[in-house]
Amino acid sequence: MYANVTARFLATLVEPHKPVAEVDLFLTDGRVEGLEVVGGSVQVDRSQACRRTCTLTIADPSLIPRTATDKLSVYGARMRVARGVQAGEYRELVPVGVFRIDSVEGDVDDGPVTIAGKSLEVIVQDDKFTVPYRASGTAVSAITALIQRSIPDAAVVSTAVDAAIGPRTWDVEGDPWAAVTELAAAIGAECYADADGTFMIAELPDPLTTLPVWEIAVGEGGSYIQAARGMSSDGVKNGWLIRGENTETAVAPVAELVVDNDSGSPTYWSGPFGRRPDFYSSPTIVSSGSAIAAGNLKLRASIAPNATANLVSMANPALEPGDVLRAVYADKSVELHQAHSFPVDLVGGDMAIQTISAKEGT
């Protein structure tokens, strides 16, 4: 959940209100202008390299760029998008993403005009290595250096436990964002650009130990609209063998098997589900501790798809992937879910939240 959201904002989401949106356009010459939008959405998806993508609609066809200097050109301009609520004189918005403008197109006579953008991971991703790139030191410092190589003023915040990594060299043409992802995995973390455009290095929250940030409940004053529930073992792994071997150091190779050792879990390693391991190796992993951290992250993600849901609720633009949600159904049963992907409509509409890791809750 967006850290600065207020209790009043969350309460207003389930009361009569008007959805509102604001878009700030950051021009390459340093100017900032407001951009009036008539529609659009932001798609948030934890499984994608760029966690956020946006499609905005504006009415004015004169804004379709014709030269590289036009304000909606695709040569470096960015947008900050916010979505919120208005009820009487009360108005509050939360950010839903900072985006690089990638395309602008529309009817030159009558409009409308569609603007598409991707969150800031794409800038790092596109800045491919033109010479071999070597990372060393700690995971957080190496990730920060990679991000600021492409975005010098980028803010990088880590809530993960940092650790030393083995030296790692990527070849020419390599993908720097894939390198960031590998370095984050070495300390059991993920890296992504959040709704403010800050790069976060963080562990995936554990739904069994993390308090829910949003309740989707049936009944008066609740945000529940509809739900679909499913369960599948496809892609579920209940064990990870993590290996690290670095030829540039004198450190002995490490290998750790991390398994679901909860005897009450349906994917228990020694239970009827059976053993379904997967494997990961990286020269950045040079200690048992980092191997176990990487294994725990991958295990938490790979046992999560055993139960999924599509929860349709009133829109909450403050949600983040990984947020733990509490669902209360018509039969009074309660489940804890973890948000995986969802759209944020800028002018209204419901929100269909794809979740993973459904667990019984209270």
Residue pairs with C-beta under 8 A, 6 or more apart in sequence:
1 213
1 214
1 318
1 319
1 320
1 323
2 94
2 95
2 195
2 318
2 319
2 320
4 94
5 94
5 318
6 92
8 90
8 92
9 84
9 85
9 92
9 94
9 318
10 214
10 316
10 318
12 85
12 87
12 90
12 92
13 85
13 223
13 314
13 315
13 316
14 221
14 222
14 223
14 314
15 87
16 87
17 85
17 86
17 87
18 85
18 86
18 87
19 83
19 84
19 85
19 86
19 315
19 345
19 346
19 347
19 348
20 83
20 84
20 85
20 86
20 91
20 93
21 37
21 40
21 81
21 82
21 83
21 84
21 93
21 346
21 347
22 34
22 81
22 82
22 84
22 93
23 34
23 35
23 36
23 37
23 56
23 79
23 80
23 81
23 82
24 32
24 33
24 34
24 35
24 79
24 80
25 32
25 33
25 34
25 35
25 71
25 72
25 77
25 78
25 79
26 32
26 77
26 78
26 79
26 80
27 33
27 71
27 77
28 73
28 75
28 76
28 77
33 71
35 56
35 58
35 79
36 58
36 59
36 60
37 56
37 57
37 58
37 346
38 57
38 58
38 59
38 112
38 347
39 56
39 57
39 112
39 346
39 347
40 54
40 55
40 56
40 57
40 115
40 346
40 347
41 54
41 55
41 343
41 344
41 345
41 346
42 52
42 53
42 54
42 81
42 83
42 96
42 97
42 343
42 344
42 346
43 52
43 53
43 54
43 55
43 341
43 342
43 343
43 344
44 51
44 52
44 96
44 97
44 319
44 320
44 321
44 341
44 342
44 343
44 344
45 51
45 52
45 53
45 321
45 340
45 341
46 192
46 321
46 322
46 339
46 340
46 341
47 340
47 341
49 121
49 122
49 125
49 177
49 178
49 181
50 118
50 119
50 121
50 122
50 125
50 193
51 119
51 121
51 192
51 193
51 321
52 96
52 97
52 99
52 118
52 119
52 193
52 195
53 99
53 116
53 117
53 118
53 119
54 79
54 81
54 97
54 99
54 115
54 116
54 117
54 118
55 114
55 115
55 116
56 79
56 81
56 114
56 115
56 116
56 117
56 346
57 112
57 113
57 114
57 115
58 111
58 112
58 113
58 115
59 111
59 112
59 113
60 111
60 113
61 106
61 107
61 108
61 109
61 110
61 111
61 112
61 113
63 70
63 71
63 72
63 104
63 113
64 72
64 104
64 105
64 106
64 108
64 113
65 71
65 72
65 73
65 74
65 104
67 73
68 75
71 77
72 101
72 104
72 115
73 101
73 104
74 101
74 102
74 103
74 104
76 100
77 100
77 101
78 98
78 99
78 100
78 101
78 117
79 98
79 99
79 101
79 115
79 117
80 95
80 97
80 98
80 99
80 197
81 95
81 96
81 97
81 98
81 99
81 346
82 93
82 94
82 95
82 96
83 93
83 94
83 96
83 315
83 317
83 344
83 346
84 91
84 92
84 93
84 94
84 317
85 91
85 92
85 93
94 195
94 317
94 318
95 195
95 196
95 197
96 195
96 317
96 344
97 119
97 195
97 197
98 119
98 120
98 193
98 195
98 196
98 197
99 117
99 118
99 119
99 120
100 117
100 118
100 119
100 120
100 122
100 123
101 115
101 116
101 117
102 116
102 117
102 118
102 122
103 114
103 115
103 116
104 113
104 114
104 115
104 116
105 113
105 114
106 112
106 113
106 114
107 113
119 193
119 197
120 151
120 154
120 193
120 197
120 199
121 177
121 192
121 193
123 150
123 151
124 146
124 147
124 149
124 150
124 151
124 176
124 177
124 180
125 175
125 176
125 177
125 178
127 149
127 150
127 176
128 173
128 174
128 175
128 176
129 170
129 171
129 172
129 173
129 174
129 176
130 172
131 172
132 169
132 170
132 171
132 172
133 146
133 169
133 170
133 174
133 176
133 179
134 167
134 168
134 169
134 170
135 142
135 145
135 146
135 165
135 167
135 168
135 169
135 170
135 179
135 183
135 284
136 142
136 165
136 166
136 167
136 168
137 164
137 165
138 162
138 163
138 164
138 165
139 160
139 162
139 163
139 164
139 165
139 183
139 184
139 186
139 187
139 189
139 201
139 284
139 290
140 156
140 158
140 160
140 162
140 187
140 201
141 162
142 165
142 183
143 156
143 158
143 180
143 183
143 184
143 191
143 199
143 201
144 156
146 176
146 179
146 180
146 183
147 154
147 156
147 180
147 199
148 154
148 156
149 176
150 176
154 199
155 197
155 198
155 199
156 198
156 199
156 201
157 198
157 199
157 200
157 201
158 189
158 200
158 201
158 202
159 200
159 201
159 202
159 203
160 184
160 187
160 188
160 189
160 201
160 202
160 203
161 187
161 188
161 293
162 187
163 186
163 187
163 287
163 289
163 290
163 293
164 286
164 287
164 290
165 183
165 186
165 284
165 285
165 286
165 290
166 244
166 246
166 248
166 249
166 251
166 283
166 284
166 285
166 286
167 246
167 248
167 249
167 283
168 179
168 182
168 183
168 246
168 282
168 283
168 284
170 176
170 179
180 191
181 190
181 191
182 282
182 284
183 191
183 284
184 190
184 191
184 201
185 280
185 282
185 294
185 297
185 298
186 282
186 284
186 285
186 290
186 293
186 294
187 201
187 290
187 293
187 294
188 203
188 290
188 292
188 293
188 294
188 295
188 296
188 297
189 201
189 202
189 203
189 293
189 297
190 201
190 202
190 203
190 204
190 297
191 199
191 200
191 201
192 199
192 200
192 321
193 199
193 200
194 200
194 320
195 320
203 297
204 297
204 300
204 301
204 322
205 322
205 323
205 324
205 338
206 300
207 324
207 336
207 337
207 338
207 357
207 359
208 336
208 359
210 324
211 324
212 324
212 325
212 326
212 336
212 361
213 319
213 323
213 324
213 325
214 223
214 316
214 319
214 323
214 325
214 326
215 222
215 223
215 325
215 326
215 327
215 328
216 222
216 223
216 224
216 311
216 313
216 325
216 326
216 327
216 328
216 353
217 223
217 224
217 326
217 327
217 328
218 224
218 328
218 329
218 330
219 328
222 328
223 313
223 314
223 316
224 311
224 313
224 327
224 328
224 329
225 312
225 313
225 314
225 350
226 311
226 312
227 309
227 310
227 311
227 312
227 327
227 329
228 309
228 310
229 307
229 308
229 309
229 358
230 307
230 308
230 309
231 306
231 307
231 308
232 305
232 306
232 308
233 273
233 306
234 305
235 302
235 305
236 267
236 276
236 302
236 303
236 305
236 306
237 276
237 277
237 278
237 298
237 299
237 302
237 303
238 259
238 260
238 267
238 268
238 269
238 273
238 275
238 276
238 277
238 299
238 302
238 303
239 257
239 258
239 259
239 260
239 269
239 275
239 276
239 277
239 278
239 299
240 257
240 258
240 259
240 277
240 278
240 279
240 280
240 294
240 295
240 298
240 299
240 302
241 255
241 256
241 257
241 277
241 278
241 279
241 280
241 295
242 255
242 256
242 257
242 258
242 280
242 281
242 285
242 291
242 292
242 294
242 295
242 298
243 253
243 254
243 255
243 279
243 280
243 281
243 285
243 291
244 253
244 254
244 255
244 281
244 282
244 283
244 284
244 285
244 286
244 287
244 290
244 291
245 253
245 254
245 281
245 283
246 283
246 284
246 286
247 283
248 283
249 286
251 286
251 287
254 285
254 286
254 287
254 288
254 291
255 291
256 288
256 291
256 292
256 295
257 277
257 295
258 291
258 292
258 295
258 296
258 298
258 299
259 269
259 275
259 277
259 299
260 267
260 268
260 269
260 299
260 303
261 268
261 269
262 268
263 270
263 271
265 271
265 303
266 273
266 306
267 273
267 303
267 306
269 275
278 298
278 302
280 294
280 295
280 298
282 294
284 290
285 291
285 294
303 357
304 338
304 356
304 357
305 356
305 357
306 357
307 356
307 357
307 358
307 359
308 354
308 355
308 356
308 358
309 327
309 335
309 337
309 354
309 355
309 358
310 352
310 353
310 354
310 355
311 325
311 327
311 337
311 352
311 353
311 355
312 350
312 351
312 352
312 353
313 350
313 351
313 353
314 350
314 351
315 344
315 345
315 348
315 349
315 350
315 351
316 351
317 344
319 339
319 342
319 351
319 353
320 339
321 339
321 340
321 341
322 338
322 339
323 338
323 339
324 336
324 337
324 338
324 339
325 336
325 337
325 338
325 339
325 353
325 355
326 334
326 335
326 336
326 337
326 361
327 334
327 335
327 336
327 337
327 361
328 334
329 335
334 360
334 361
334 362
335 358
335 359
335 360
335 361
336 357
336 358
336 359
336 360
336 361
337 353
337 355
337 356
337 357
337 358
337 359
338 355
338 356
338 357
339 353
339 354
339 355
340 353
340 354
340 355
340 356
341 353
341 354
342 351
342 352
342 353
342 354
343 351
343 352
344 351
345 351
